[in-house]
């Protein structure tokens, strides 16, 4: 009697599966049973990332650092740098700093405009840093603005403490500041056109400087007073630059000279 398709399948399929299993077993014995599987990850393998995380500093240091000076201290060269992103000044020598940075090369240090230093950072990467007058000026303005902001915040906290936790700003001024903060920004103010944070800050500062130059000393004093009150009332405002410009515009357009 001839076997039908169904009966043939009963013999062919199990036989095929046994053949595959046999071949796989032989391959596993030849190359090792665990070779096709990824190795398990244990806690110790994360230590290098924790020790030298790329997220604890600016990713492109060569674009954020500026050489501001080179000197010799106790017979050893010392370079001073400015971090334009963090708005900080940094000193680096042949001895590793707290950041793990050290000075490994220097050239042309008799003229700051042509000088170049090589800094080894904590990851082992070497960064070339040069002097840049325009970027340094912009970064200096940012550092000054940051220092003023910290000073205003300290003064605001001191006043709040003296007033038993109250901000001490008159209710009518609080209402005025709230109305001002709802106003549209002037058309000529567009820091968002900057290609990076540094250029955006320059656009903001340029607008502010031009607007302030056309104001009287009384108006400028009123801007300072209202901005200080705004920081006291709203210490966590989301866009400080825009809030300042709104106050600046209000005073320029509505307050007597």
C-alpha positions in Angstrom: 0.0 0.0 0.0 1.4 3.5 -0.9 1.8 6.0 1.9 -0.2 9.2 1.4 1.2 12.8 2.0 0.0 12.8 5.6 1.7 9.6 6.5 4.9 10.7 4.8 5.0 14.0 6.8 4.7 12.0 10.0 8.1 10.4 9.1 9.8 13.3 7.3 9.2 16.2 9.8 10.4 14.4 12.9 13.4 13.1 11.0 14.3 16.6 9.8 14.0 18.1 13.3 16.3 15.3 14.6 18.8 16.1 11.9 18.8 19.9 12.7 19.2 19.1 16.5 22.1 16.8 15.8 23.9 19.4 13.6 23.4 22.2 16.1 24.7 20.0 18.9 27.8 19.2 16.9 28.4 22.9 16.2 27.9 23.8 19.8 30.6 21.3 20.8 33.0 22.6 18.2 32.8 26.4 19.0 31.6 26.3 22.6 28.0 26.3 23.9 28.2 30.0 25.1 30.0 31.5 22.2 26.9 32.7 20.4 25.5 34.5 23.5 26.6 37.9 24.8 28.6 37.9 28.0 26.7 39.1 31.1 27.4 42.6 32.3 28.4 43.0 35.9 28.6 46.1 38.1 32.4 46.6 37.8 32.2 47.3 34.0 30.4 50.6 34.7 33.2 52.0 36.8 35.2 53.6 34.0 32.0 55.5 32.8 31.3 56.7 36.4 34.9 57.8 36.9 35.2 59.6 33.5 31.6 60.4 32.6 31.3 62.5 29.3 28.2 64.2 30.8 30.1 66.1 33.6 31.6 68.6 31.3 31.1 70.3 28.0 31.5 67.8 25.2 33.5 70.1 22.9 36.1 71.6 25.1 38.1 73.1 22.3 35.1 75.3 21.4 34.4 76.4 25.0 37.9 77.2 26.3 39.9 80.3 25.7 43.5 81.0 26.7 43.6 84.2 28.8 47.2 84.2 30.1 50.5 82.3 30.6 52.9 82.9 33.5 55.8 81.3 35.3 55.2 80.4 39.0 58.1 79.0 41.0 59.9 78.1 37.8 56.9 76.2 36.4 54.5 77.4 33.6 50.9 78.1 34.5 48.1 78.8 32.0 44.9 80.5 32.8 41.8 79.6 30.8 38.3 80.8 30.6 35.4 78.3 30.2 32.9 80.2 28.2 30.1 77.7 28.8 30.5 77.5 32.6 31.6 81.2 32.8 34.6 80.2 35.0 38.3 81.0 35.1 40.6 78.0 35.4 44.4 77.7 36.2 46.3 74.7 34.8 49.9 73.6 35.4 51.9 70.5 35.0 50.4 69.2 38.2 46.9 67.7 37.7 44.2 70.1 38.9 41.1 69.1 40.9 39.4 68.4 37.6 42.3 66.1 36.6 43.5 68.6 33.9 47.2 69.3 33.4 49.4 71.4 31.1 51.4 69.2 28.7 52.5 71.6 26.0 53.0 75.3 25.4 54.3 77.4 22.5 54.7 81.1 21.7 54.0 82.2 25.3 55.9 85.5 24.9 52.9 86.8 22.9 49.5 85.9 24.2 47.9 86.5 20.8 50.0 83.8 19.2 50.4 81.5 22.2 48.9 78.0 22.3 48.7 75.5 25.2 47.9 71.8 25.1 45.8 70.6 28.0 45.3 66.9 28.9 41.9 66.4 30.4 40.7 63.6 32.7 39.7 61.3 29.9 43.3 61.4 28.4 42.2 63.6 25.5 44.5 66.5 24.5 42.9 69.9 23.9 44.6 72.8 22.1 43.6 76.2 23.5 44.3 79.6 22.0 43.6 83.2 22.8 40.5 84.8 21.3 39.9 88.5 22.1 36.2 88.6 20.9 35.1 85.4 22.6 36.9 86.4 25.8 35.1 89.8 25.8 31.7 88.1 25.4 32.5 85.5 28.1 33.7 88.2 30.5 30.3 90.0 30.1 28.5 86.7 30.9 30.7 86.2 34.0 29.9 89.8 35.1 26.2 89.2 34.5 26.3 85.9 36.5 28.1 87.6 39.4 25.5 90.4 39.4 22.7 87.9 39.4 24.2 86.0 42.3 24.6 89.3 44.2 20.9 90.3 43.5 19.7 86.9 44.7 21.7 87.1 47.9 20.3 90.6 48.5 16.8 89.4 47.8 17.1 86.5 50.2 18.4 88.9 52.9 15.4 91.2 52.4 13.0 88.3 52.5 14.5 87.1 55.7 14.3 90.6 57.3 10.7 90.7 56.3 9.8 87.5 58.0 9.7 85.5 54.8 7.8 88.1 52.8 9.4 89.5 49.6 8.7 93.0 50.8 7.6 94.3 47.3 4.5 96.5 47.4 1.3 94.8 46.0 0.8 97.4 43.4 4.3 96.9 42.0 3.8 93.1 42.0 0.7 93.6 39.9 2.6 95.9 37.6 5.4 93.3 37.1 2.8 90.6 36.4 1.2 92.8 33.7 4.6 93.7 32.2 5.6 90.0 32.0 2.6 89.3 29.8 3.6 91.9 27.2 4.9 90.9 23.7 8.7 91.2 23.2 9.8 94.0 20.9 10.3 93.1 17.2 14.0 94.2 17.2 14.8 91.8 20.1 15.7 88.3 18.7 18.4 86.4 20.6 17.0 83.2 19.2 18.8 84.1 15.9 22.1 83.2 17.5 23.8 80.0 16.3 24.8 79.1 19.9 24.4 80.3 23.5 27.3 82.7 23.3 26.1 84.4 20.1 22.5 84.6 21.5 23.9 86.3 24.6 25.7 88.8 22.4 22.5 89.6 20.6 20.6 90.1 23.9 23.3 92.3 25.3 23.6 94.4 22.2 19.9 95.1 22.2 20.0 96.0 26.0 23.0 98.2 25.6 21.5 100.2 22.7 18.2 100.6 24.5 19.8 101.7 27.8 22.0 104.2 26.0 18.9 106.2 25.0 17.5 106.3 28.5 18.0 108.9 31.3 19.8 108.0 34.5 16.4 108.1 36.3 14.9 105.5 33.8 18.0 103.3 34.1 17.7 103.4 37.9 14.1 102.5 37.7 14.9 99.5 35.4 17.4 98.3 38.0 14.9 98.7 40.8 12.1 96.9 39.0 14.4 94.1 37.8 15.6 93.5 41.4 12.0 93.4 42.5 11.1 91.0 39.7 13.9 88.6 40.8 12.6 88.8 44.4 9.0 88.1 43.5 9.8 85.5 40.8 13.2 83.9 41.6 12.4 80.9 39.4 11.3 82.7 36.2 11.9 80.6 33.1 13.4 83.2 30.8 15.3 85.9 32.7 16.5 87.7 29.6 13.1 88.2 28.1 11.6 89.3 31.5 14.4 91.9 31.8 13.8 93.2 28.3 10.0 93.6 28.9 10.8 95.7 32.0 13.3 97.7 30.0 10.7 98.4 27.2 8.0 99.3 29.8 10.2 101.9 31.4 11.5 103.3 28.1 8.0 103.8 26.7 6.0 104.7 29.8 8.2 106.4 32.4 9.3 110.0 32.3 13.0 110.7 31.6 
